[in-house]
Amino acid sequence: MAGKILYEAEVSSLKLKGRKKRVLRSIVILICELNFLIFSCLAFGVFIGFAIYAIAIFFFLPTPFLKCPSKYQIIEQGVVYEGRIFPFKRGYSLRLNEKGRYISVCHGLKGEVLRLYTYETKTVFEILDRLLHPHA
């Protein structure tokens, strides 16, 4: 990946500490989404219910499968992990969780889409904030 590396981390131990909460989060989101699907099908019929569910999943329901890399690099274009790049786009916001030692990258209605564990939460937050809001 081309680009100057602004920050690099290997945080397997931090990621392991937060595993139980991430699994619980995924289960709760899946249960809520299944309830939404069942309600849609009961209220509008199977075909329209599935269509409403598909549109909701695509546009605004949160994803139960959170990207949470153990090893990553932050470059000017985004976050590089597992040979892929997570590009920064307009509409992303950041949430800092110092107790859990991570920064959440959130997208509008979809909620948290990327979680970056780090031992240097404030430093990483400042780097990401500069990249996401360059003119602020």
Buried (B, 14 or more C-beta within 10 A) or exposed (E): EEEEEBBEBEBEEBBEEBEEEBEEBBEEBEEEBEEBBEEBBEEBEEEEBBEBBEEBBEEEBBBBEBBBBBEBBBBBBBBBBEEEBBEBEEEBEBEBBEEBBBBBBBBEEBBBBBBBBBEEBEEBBBBBBEBBEEEE
